Amino acid sequence: MRIYCFKDQFVKYCIGIFIATTVTILLFWSIVPGGWDERDAADYRSFYKPVALNLLVGKGLVTSDGSLATRYPPGFPLILAGLFSMAKLTGTPEHWWLQGFTLLAMGLACVLLYGLTLMVIGKRVALIAAILWMTYPFNLWLTKQPNSEIAFLPFFYGSLFLFGKVLWRGWNKLLLPLSVGALIGFAALVRPIAILIGILLAGLLIALRWKNGWKHCVIPAALVLIGNIAVVMPWEILVWSRTGKWIPLSTGGVPGIRDGLTCALVTKGYRRPLKVPLAMRKVVTKAVEEWKQGGLKTTGDILAFLRKQASENPIGVLQLFWWKMKRAWYGTDAQRSEERWILLIQAPYLLLALLGSWLLWRRGGRHREWFILSSLLVLYFWGMTTMVLSILRYMVPAIGLLFPAIASLLDSALDNCRRNLTPLGGAVT
């Protein structure tokens, strides 16, 4: 009976959190200047939407010029094609379906983060984490336009929710770890930044459960990888059959890395050029010259360029990487002057996350394991973002994993306040 009561209560909380998330986003759209608008979604207009429309008319996964759409993985265009087909079938505007999908995806992501935090820490902390997530300014900012991160979030958090069940509740069915890998695979087909997360989760499972025997770590870890590969491989085989090349989910890696090297000076018609230290500016200027002369076409070219610059101008290369690492927490693609305000808003979140993480580490057990899992994922996203174009939008999914730590700290502070305000340890005056 208690189990059923708990399940009913859990469902009620999930429904409430989902509704609260959608209401928060709708309120945000109503008050933010411009509201929801697809006009500034450059990747959506130039790639995702044309590919989705070509899918609808039977041309397949191709771009506007008819070439195979490998710049980004096919996950988001497939989702868009489904939304556009529903709009056509019902005779309703496409943007209604895009907005509805945004509300659905963000609501599900918040519910999954709540469930994950509940599993690790407890109900009050889970509720605080959910409130932090649904009100996080840069999470809300993502919803202003059709970004692929919106579709990425429920797959990513869903995989972590199931991974938490494998890690902390054990597994007795093959489907559970397979589903972890499958959801990571779907997430990677939406955002290629997730390309190595399956390996990371499998390795962490072995590291944390090795003492329990190989049946409790190696087998589920292998199933995670199998599920991941099973979802991603059809796309890889399709690309190989059409181009004769194997690609790491997309062909956007090299352009992204190159863009991250040159973005301070190359404005692309919409960016604000940035002032950078002189030594770093020399590295960026040479990167732009190399690119304009037809270089920096492969990862090997970029690594060779950086090695050469490191020997000639080590200070400039160090400044470049430090600059990119910082911008991952506050940078925007347009490099707006408002970035300093973003940094000011981010700073309290990051400070509280550090203090909350220290608290979780001290508690040990499941709390410490969550600290390890979330820290590794945040560092992973930070590294991947630093490697390409260092902007906050790429970090938002990982920043959500810091909210359980912040929530734990706030909950602990509330407990301390409550005890201090209650005279004689709880006696009523």
N, C-alpha and C positions, 0 to 999 in steps of 0.2 A: 504493500500500500504506500509506504514511504517513497519507494522508487517511482511509482506512478505520479505521486504528488509532486516530486521533484521534477519529473519530466514535464508535467503540466505547467509548473511554475517557470521552468526554463523556456518553454515555448512562448508563454505570455511575455516574459522579458524580451525575448528575441523579436516578437511582433512589435512590442513597444519601442525597442531600439530602432528597428527598421523604419517605423512611422516617424520617429523623432528625427532620424537622419534625413528622410525625404522632406519633411517640413523645414528643417534647417537649410537644406539646399534651395528649396523654393523661396524661402525668405531671403536668402543670399542673392538669388537671381533678381528678386524684386527691388533690392536696395543698391546693388552694385552698379556703377555706371556702365551702361551698355547691355546689362543683363546677359542672357545666353546668346552667343553669336558665333557662327562658324567662319566669319570672314577672316579672322586672324589666325586660323588654324592652317598654317602653311602646308604641312605634310598631308593633312586631310584633303585639302583642295587639290594638291598637285599629284598625290599618289593614291591614297587610300580610297577616296571616292571614285576616281576614274577606274581603278581596278575593280571595285565592287560593281560599278555599272556595266563594265565589260563582262563580268561574270553573269549578270542578269540577262544579257542579250545572247549568251551562249558562246562568247569568244574565249572564255577561260581566264586564267590568272595572268592577264597581260596588261601592260600599261597603255597609255594613249597612242603610242607609236607602234603598238603591236608586239613588242618584245616581252619576254617572260618577266613577270614582276618579282624580281629578286632583291630589289633595293631594301625592302623590309619583308619579314615573314608574312604568310598568308592569313594568319589568324584574324586580324582586325578587318581586312577586306571581306572575309567570309561572313563575319558577324554583320557588317554593314550591308552586305548583299541580302541577308535575311531580313534586316530591318526595312530596306528599300522595297523588297518584294511584298512585305506586309503593308507598307504604305500604298503601294500600287494596287494591291488586292482590295484594300478597304477604301481607297479613294481619299485618303487623308494625307496631310502634309508630311514630308519626310522628317522635318525637324521635330514633330511630335514624337515620333518613334525614337529619334536620337535622344531627346530629352528623357523620354520614358526609360530607355535603356540606361542612361546615366543614373537616374534615380534608383533603378533596380540594382545595378552593379555596385553603386556606392552603399546602398542599404545592406546588401548581402555582405560586402566587405566589412562593414562595421559590426554586423552580427557575428561574423566569423572571428573577428578580433576579440569580441566580447567572449565568445565561447572558448577561445584559446586561453585568454587570460583567466577565465573562470576555472579552467582545467588546471592551470599552473598555480594560481595564487588564491583566488577566492572571489565571492560575489561582489562585495563592495568595491574592491579594487577593479574588478572587471567592468562595473558600471561607470566608475570614474574614467577608466581607459576609453570606454566607448564614447563618453561625453567629450573627452579631449580630442578623440579622432574626428567626430562629426563636426566639431567647431574649429578644428585646426585651419587657420586662414589659408594656407597654401594648398591644403587638400580641397577646400572649397573653391579656390581659384582654378584648380584643374577642371572643375565642372562647368566653367564658363563656355567651353567649346568642346567639340568631339575629339578628345585626346585618346590615344591608344592605351595610356596608363589606366584609364577608367576601366577598360575591359580586362586589363592585366590584373588589377587588384583582387577581384573575387577568386580567380584561379590561383594566384599566389598565396593569399591568406587561407584559401580552402586547402591547399596542399599542406600548409603548416599546421592547420587544425587537425588534419588526419595524421600528420607526422607526430603531433603531440600525443594522439591516441596510441600510436605504435610505441612511442618512447616511454610514456608514463602509465599506460594501461595495458601494455603488452598486446600481442597479436595472436590470434588463433585461426585466422582466415587469410588465405592468400590475397583476397581482394583488397584488403586494407592497404598494405604497402604498395601493391600494384597501383592503387588509386592515387597514392601520394605521388608516385613517379609520373602517372598519366596527367595529373593536374599541373605538375611542374612542366611537363611537355607542352600542354596547351598554353600555359603562361609564356613559355619560350617562343611559341608560334605567334604570340601577340607582341611580345617585346623580347628581342634576342638577348637582352641583358641577363636573362635567366638561364643562359646556355649551360652554365657550370653548376647551377644550384643543386641539381640532382646528385651530382658527384659529391658536393659539399654535405648534403644531408645524409647520404649513404656513409660517407667517411665518419661523420659525427656520430651516427648510430653505432657504428662499430667501436669507436673510441669510448663512448659513454657506457656501452653495455657489454664490453668484451669480457668482463669478469663474470657475467651471467651465463657464459657459454656461447659457442658459435651458433647454436640454433636460435638464440635470442638476438643476434646481431648480424651475422654474416648472411643468413637466409633472407631476412627482411630487407637488408641493405641491397642485396642482389635483386630482389623483387622491385625495389624502388627504381633501380637503374633499368631494369627490363621494361617497366611501365613507361619510363621516360623515353627510352629509345623507340618503343613501339609506336608512340604518338608522333615523334619527330621524323622517324625514318621515311614514311611515305613522301613527305615533302622533299627530303634529301634525294630520294630515288627519282622523283619527278624532275628535279633540277638537273640531276646527272644525266637522265635520259634525253633532256632537251639541249643541254649545253656541253655535256661531256666533262663537267667539273663538279667536284664536291665542294660545297660551301658551308661555312659555319652558320647555318640558319639564314643568313642574308649576305648580300654583297655590300652592305652599308658600313662594315667595320672600318675599312681603310679610309673612305671619305669622312667618316666620323672622327677618326684619329687625326686626320689632316686638318679638318675643320677646327679641332681643339687646339692645334698648333698655331693656326693663322687667324683665329677669330678676333684677336685684339686689334688687328689692322684691316682685315677683309670684312667689309660691312654688308655685302650681299644686297645692298639697297635698303635694308631695314635696320641694320645694327648701328649702334653708336660706337665710334672708335674709342678705345680706352687708353688712358695714360698708364704706362707700365714702366718699371725701372729700366734704365738705359742698357744694362747688360742683357736683360731679357729681351728688350726691344730689338737688339742686334740679332738674337737667335730667331725671333719671329720674322724679322725682315728677310733674313736669309731663307727661311722656310717658304715665305711668299714668293721669293725670286725663284727658288728651286721648283715650286709648284707651277709657276707661270712658264717655266722653261720645259715643262713636260715631265718633271720628276715627281717623287713621292707617290708613285702609283701603286706600290705594294707595301706590305708590312715590313719586308726586308729593306726597301728603300728608306722608309721612315726610321727604322732602327739604325741603319748605316748613317743617316743624316744626324741623328741624335748622338751617336758615338763620336762622330767627327766634331760636332759642336761641343761635346763634353770635354774633349781634349783641347780644343781651341779656346773655349769660353765656358769653363765649368761653373762660374758664378751665375752666368746667364741661364744655363740649363737648370741649375738648382732653383733659381728664382722663378722660372717658368713652371716647374712642377709644384712648388709651394703655392704659387698664384692659382694654379688649377685646383689644387687640393682645397684651398679656401673657398673658391668660387662654387664648388660643388654644393655648398650649404646655403648660398644666397644668390647665385648668378641667374640671370635670365638670358634667353636666346637673343633678345633685342638689346641686351646690355644697357638697360635703362638706368637713368640717374637715380631712380628710386631704390636701387639695390641696397643702398646704405640703410634704408628703413627696413628692408627685409632682414638684413643682418641684425638690426636692433630687436626685431620681433623674434627671430630665431634664437638669439642668445639665451633668454630665460629658459626656453624649452631644453636647450642643450645642457645648460647648467643643472637643471632639475633632473635631467636624464642621467647625468654623471653621478649625482648624489643618490638617486634612486637605484642605479645599477650597483653602487657600492653597498647599499642596504641589502639588495637581493643576494649579493655575493656573501655577505656576512651571515645570512640566514641559512645558507647551505642547502643541501638536498635538491628538491625539484626547482626551488627558486634559483639556486646557483646554476643548474643546468639550463634554465631559461636564459639566464644572463649570458652563458656561453653561446647558446644558439643564436640569440638576437644580436649579440656583439659580432659574431662571425658574419652574419648576414649583412649587418650595417657596414662592416669593414669591406665586405665583398662589393656591395653597391657603391661604396665610396671609391674603391679602387677602379671599378669599371667606369664610373662616371668621370673620374680624373683622367682615365686613359683616353676618353673621347671628348665630347663637348661638355665642359664642366658647368652644368646648370642644375638648379634646385629641382626642377620637374622630374629629373631622373631619380632623385633621391627620395621623393615623397613616399613611395611604397615602403622603403626601409625605415624611414622616420616613424611611420606608424608603429613599428616594433619597439620603439623607445617609450611609447605611452604606458605600457604596463609598469615599467620602472618608475616613471613619473607618478603614476597613479598610486603605486605602493608607498612612495615618499609622502604624497599628500594624505593618504589614508593614515599613515603612521603619525603625521603631524596633527591630524584631526583627533586621533586617539589621545595624543599627549595633551592637546588643548582641553579635551573633554575631562580628562583625569585631573588636570590642574584647576579647572573651573568647578569641579564637584568637591565640595568641602568634606573633609574627614573620610576620603576614599569612597564617597557615594552616599553618605548620610544626608537626609533631607533637612534643610534648615527651616 
